[in-house]
């Protein structure tokens, strides 16, 4: 319980720091959403009228007053109102969030499956050149720009082959190409760590002893290798999940999909600071929650941690020691 309380406290601190930095950066940027919306000469508003709008919205208040009002509002669950539309930010987030969550969950599950297939093929393939080919796949995946890959998928599978529609698609059909676009940047680091971890586990003495006793490769993979190799891969999976929000901004814009990504793009173009601040906090919240769950899952896989003989290593520290994590995990799980 003490460990859980400590991790929750760290998550709250990360949220506070992210909120503060985002608020300060948005405050020092030139211009604001009120001027971007109402300073258009076509609206015919006078300078006095624009100043009145700025006064009513609090845009004329000093930055520290705006910061305090935003902070207390967030603590109450009040994210304010959109400058460009006048709607409550919580309503905008609530309408866009389900679409992005569906896309993120679909892409993450698909990326995990792809990473496992690549790692197994790269380490257990019977043909040498095929193993080397799969071993190079993660490097290729991670070097492909997300927006370019999304455009290629839409051009080939929608406009050329007509297999998937990107114009008024159904609920399931609308997930296919955007999720496939996000699979590349998510699966690549997971596959890289899995490949290295599986190679290191297979070189351990306990695996060689099992092989000498006649254990089949498939049995070793499912009962010994996979469990040990999953420890560092689980950490990486939690960390790259945070990239889904950044990837969703590009992907949802490319495919015209309504969600947090498209809402963010619109807020950037209109300088809608309340919406941008809420999106930053939401993205940070998702990131810390996922990594907290990863930390809590570690004792489930690691026998030594489950027996209480050591404390789980936070994800922020484990990621900096990926090379030593598999070997460390092998001793712990086997013991």
C-alpha positions in Angstrom: 0.0 0.0 0.0 2.9 2.4 0.7 4.3 1.8 -2.7 0.9 2.4 -4.4 0.4 5.6 -2.4 3.9 6.8 -3.4 3.3 6.1 -7.1 -0.1 7.9 -6.9 1.7 10.9 -5.3 4.3 10.9 -8.0 1.5 10.8 -10.6 -0.2 13.8 -9.0 3.1 15.7 -9.0 3.6 14.9 -12.7 0.1 16.2 -13.5 0.8 19.4 -11.5 4.1 20.0 -13.3 2.6 19.3 -16.7 -0.3 21.7 -16.0 2.0 24.4 -14.7 4.4 24.2 -17.7 1.6 24.1 -20.2 -0.1 27.1 -18.6 3.1 29.2 -18.6 3.9 28.3 -22.2 0.4 29.2 -23.4 0.5 32.5 -21.4 3.8 33.7 -22.9 2.7 33.0 -26.5 1.8 36.2 -28.4 -1.9 36.8 -29.1 -4.8 34.8 -27.7 -8.0 33.1 -28.7 -10.2 36.1 -28.2 -8.2 38.2 -30.6 -7.9 35.4 -33.1 -11.7 35.0 -33.2 -13.1 38.6 -32.7 -10.4 40.8 -34.2 -11.5 39.8 -37.7 -12.7 43.1 -39.5 -15.5 41.2 -41.2 -17.2 40.9 -37.8 -17.4 44.7 -37.5 -16.6 44.8 -33.7 -15.1 47.9 -32.3 -12.0 48.0 -30.1 -14.1 48.8 -27.1 -16.3 45.8 -27.8 -13.3 43.5 -28.2 -11.8 44.8 -24.9 -15.1 44.1 -23.2 -15.0 40.5 -24.4 -11.5 40.1 -23.3 -12.4 41.5 -19.8 -15.4 39.2 -19.5 -13.4 36.1 -20.5 -10.5 37.0 -18.2 -8.0 37.4 -21.0 -6.9 40.8 -19.7 -6.1 39.4 -16.2 -2.4 38.9 -15.3 -0.9 35.5 -16.0 -0.7 34.4 -12.4 -4.4 35.2 -11.9 -5.3 33.2 -15.0 -3.1 30.4 -13.7 -4.7 30.3 -10.3 -8.3 30.4 -11.7 -7.4 27.6 -14.1 -5.8 25.5 -11.4 -8.7 25.8 -9.0 -11.1 25.2 -11.8 -9.3 22.0 -12.8 -9.3 20.8 -9.2 -13.1 21.2 -9.2 -13.5 19.5 -12.5 -14.3 22.7 -14.3 -12.1 23.1 -17.4 -13.6 26.4 -18.5 -15.1 27.3 -21.8 -13.8 27.2 -25.4 -12.8 30.6 -26.7 -13.6 29.7 -30.3 -17.0 28.0 -29.8 -18.1 29.0 -26.3 -18.9 25.4 -25.4 -17.8 23.9 -22.1 -14.3 22.3 -22.5 -15.5 19.3 -20.6 -18.3 18.7 -23.1 -15.9 19.0 -26.0 -13.5 16.5 -24.4 -16.3 14.2 -23.4 -17.6 14.1 -27.0 -14.2 13.5 -28.6 -12.6 11.1 -26.0 -14.5 7.9 -26.8 -13.4 8.0 -30.5 -9.8 8.5 -29.5 -9.9 5.8 -26.8 -11.4 3.3 -29.3 -8.6 4.2 -31.8 -5.9 4.0 -29.2 -7.0 0.6 -27.7 -7.4 -0.9 -31.2 -4.0 0.3 -32.3 -2.3 -0.7 -29.1 -3.6 -4.3 -29.2 -2.8 -4.7 -32.9 0.7 -3.3 -32.3 1.3 -5.7 -29.4 0.3 -8.7 -31.6 2.5 -7.4 -34.5 5.5 -6.9 -32.1 5.1 -10.5 -30.7 4.9 -12.0 -34.2 8.0 -10.0 -35.4 10.0 -11.0 -32.3 9.2 -14.7 -32.5 9.9 -14.8 -36.2 13.2 -12.9 -35.7 14.4 -15.3 -33.0 12.8 -18.7 -33.8 12.7 -18.6 -37.6 14.3 -21.6 -39.2 15.6 -19.7 -42.2 18.6 -17.4 -41.5 17.8 -14.7 -44.1 14.2 -14.6 -42.9 15.3 -14.1 -39.3 17.5 -11.3 -40.3 14.7 -9.7 -42.3 12.3 -9.7 -39.4 15.1 -8.4 -37.1 15.4 -5.3 -39.3 11.7 -4.7 -39.5 11.4 -2.6 -36.3 14.1 -0.2 -37.5 12.2 0.2 -40.8 8.9 0.7 -38.9 10.3 3.4 -36.6 11.8 5.4 -39.5 8.5 5.7 -41.5 6.7 9.0 -41.0 3.2 8.5 -39.5 1.5 11.0 -41.7 3.1 9.7 -44.9 2.1 6.1 -44.1 -1.4 7.2 -43.3 -1.7 8.9 -46.7 -0.3 5.9 -48.5 -2.8 3.5 -46.8 -5.7 5.8 -47.7 -4.6 6.1 -51.3 -4.0 2.4 -51.8 -6.7 0.6 -49.8 -9.4 3.2 -50.1 -9.1 5.2 -53.3 -7.3 2.5 -55.4 -8.6 -0.8 -54.2 -11.8 0.4 -52.6 -11.5 -2.1 -49.7 -12.0 0.4 -46.9 -13.9 3.6 -47.2 -12.5 6.8 -45.6 -15.6 8.9 -46.7 -18.4 8.4 -44.3 -17.3 5.0 -43.0 -19.0 2.9 -40.4 -17.9 2.7 -36.8 -15.7 -0.4 -37.3 -14.5 0.5 -40.8 -13.4 4.0 -39.6 -10.9 2.3 -37.2 -9.1 0.1 -39.7 -6.8 2.5 -41.6 -6.1 4.9 -38.6 -5.3 2.0 -36.3 -3.0 0.4 -39.0 -1.2 3.7 -39.3 -0.5 3.8 -35.6 0.7 0.2 -35.5 4.1 1.1 -37.0 5.5 3.6 -34.4 4.0 1.6 -31.5 5.1 -1.9 -32.4 8.6 -1.0 -33.4 10.2 -0.3 -30.0 8.2 -3.2 -28.4 9.5 -5.6 -31.0 13.1 -4.4 -30.6 13.1 -4.9 -26.9 11.4 -8.3 -27.2 13.9 -9.5 -29.8 16.8 -8.6 -27.6 15.2 -9.9 -24.5 14.3 -13.3 -26.1 17.9 -13.7 -27.3 19.3 -13.0 -23.9 16.8 -15.3 -22.1 17.6 -18.2 -24.6 21.3 -17.8 -23.7 20.6 -18.3 -20.0 21.8 -21.6 -18.3 18.3 -22.7 -17.2 17.1 -22.6 -20.9 20.1 -24.7 -22.0 19.5 -27.2 -19.3 15.8 -27.5 -20.3 16.9 -28.0 -24.0 19.4 -30.7 -22.9 16.5 -32.5 -21.1 14.6 -32.6 -24.4 12.2 -29.6 -24.0 10.7 -28.5 -27.3 11.3 -24.9 -28.5 7.5 -24.1 -28.3 7.3 -25.3 -24.7 10.3 -23.3 -23.7 9.0 -20.2 -25.4 5.6 -20.3 -23.7 6.7 -21.6 -20.2 10.1 -20.0 -19.7 11.3 -17.5 -22.4 8.2 -15.5 -22.9 7.6 -14.8 -19.2 11.2 -13.5 -18.6 11.4 -11.6 -21.8 8.0 -9.9 -21.1 9.4 -7.8 -18.2 11.3 -5.1 -20.2 8.8 -5.3 -23.0 6.0 -4.5 -20.6 7.9 -1.4 -19.5 8.4 -0.2 -23.0 4.8 -0.9 -23.9 3.6 1.4 -21.1 6.0 4.1 -22.2 5.1 4.1 -25.9 1.4 4.1 -25.1 1.9 7.8 -24.4 2.9 8.2 -28.0 -0.6 7.3 -29.0 -1.9 10.8 -28.2 0.8 12.5 -30.3 0.2 10.0 -33.1 -3.6 10.5 -32.9 -3.3 14.2 -33.6 -1.7 13.4 -37.0 -3.7 10.3 -37.7 -7.1 11.8 -37.0 -6.2 14.9 -39.0 -5.1 12.8 -42.0 -8.3 10.6 -41.9 -10.7 13.4 -40.8 -11.6 11.4 -37.8 -13.4 13.3 -35.0 -11.5 12.8 -31.7 -9.0 14.4 -29.3 -6.4 14.7 -32.1 -8.7 16.7 -34.4 -9.9 18.8 -31.4 -6.3 19.6 -30.6 -5.5 20.6 -34.2 -8.5 22.9 -34.3 -7.6 24.4 -30.9 -4.0 25.1 -32.1 -5.3 26.9 -35.2 -7.7 29.1 -33.2 -5.4 29.6 -30.2 -8.0 28.1 -27.9 -5.9 27.9 -24.8 -8.5 26.3 -22.4 -9.0 23.4 -24.8 -5.2 23.0 -25.3 -4.6 23.0 -21.6 -7.2 20.4 -21.0 -5.8 18.2 -23.7 -2.3 18.4 -22.2 -3.6 17.5 -18.8 -5.7 14.6 -20.2 -2.7 13.2 -22.2 -0.5 13.4 -19.1 -3.2 11.7 -17.0 -3.4 8.9 -19.5 0.4 8.5 -19.5 0.8 8.3 -15.8 -2.2 6.0 -15.3 -0.9 3.5 -17.9 2.6 3.5 -16.4 1.1 3.1 -12.9 -0.7 0.0 -14.1 2.5 -1.3 -15.6 4.3 -0.9 -12.3 1.5 -2.7 -10.5 1.6 -5.5 -13.1 5.3 -6.1 -12.5 4.9 -8.2 -9.3 2.3 -10.3 -11.1 5.0 -11.5 -13.5 8.1 -11.2 -11.3 8.0 -13.8 -8.5 10.6 -12.1 -6.4 8.5 -8.9 -6.3 5.4 -10.8 -5.6 7.0 -12.4 -2.5 7.9 -8.9 -1.3 11.6 -9.4 -1.4 12.2 -6.2 -3.3 10.5 -3.1 -4.5 9.3 -2.7 -8.1 11.5 -0.4 -10.1 9.7 2.6 -11.4 9.3 2.8 -15.2 11.3 6.0 -15.4 14.3 4.2 -14.0 13.8 0.9 -15.8 13.7 2.5 -19.2 17.2 3.9 -18.7 18.5 0.3 -17.9 16.9 -1.7 -20.6 20.1 -3.6 -21.4 20.4 -5.0 -17.9 16.7 -5.4 -17.2 16.3 -8.8 -19.0 19.3 -10.4 -17.1 18.0 -9.0 -13.9 14.5 -10.3 -14.5 15.8 -13.7 -15.4 17.4 -14.2 -12.0 14.3 -12.9 -10.3 11.7 -15.0 -12.1 13.6 -18.2 -12.1 14.4 -18.0 -8.5 
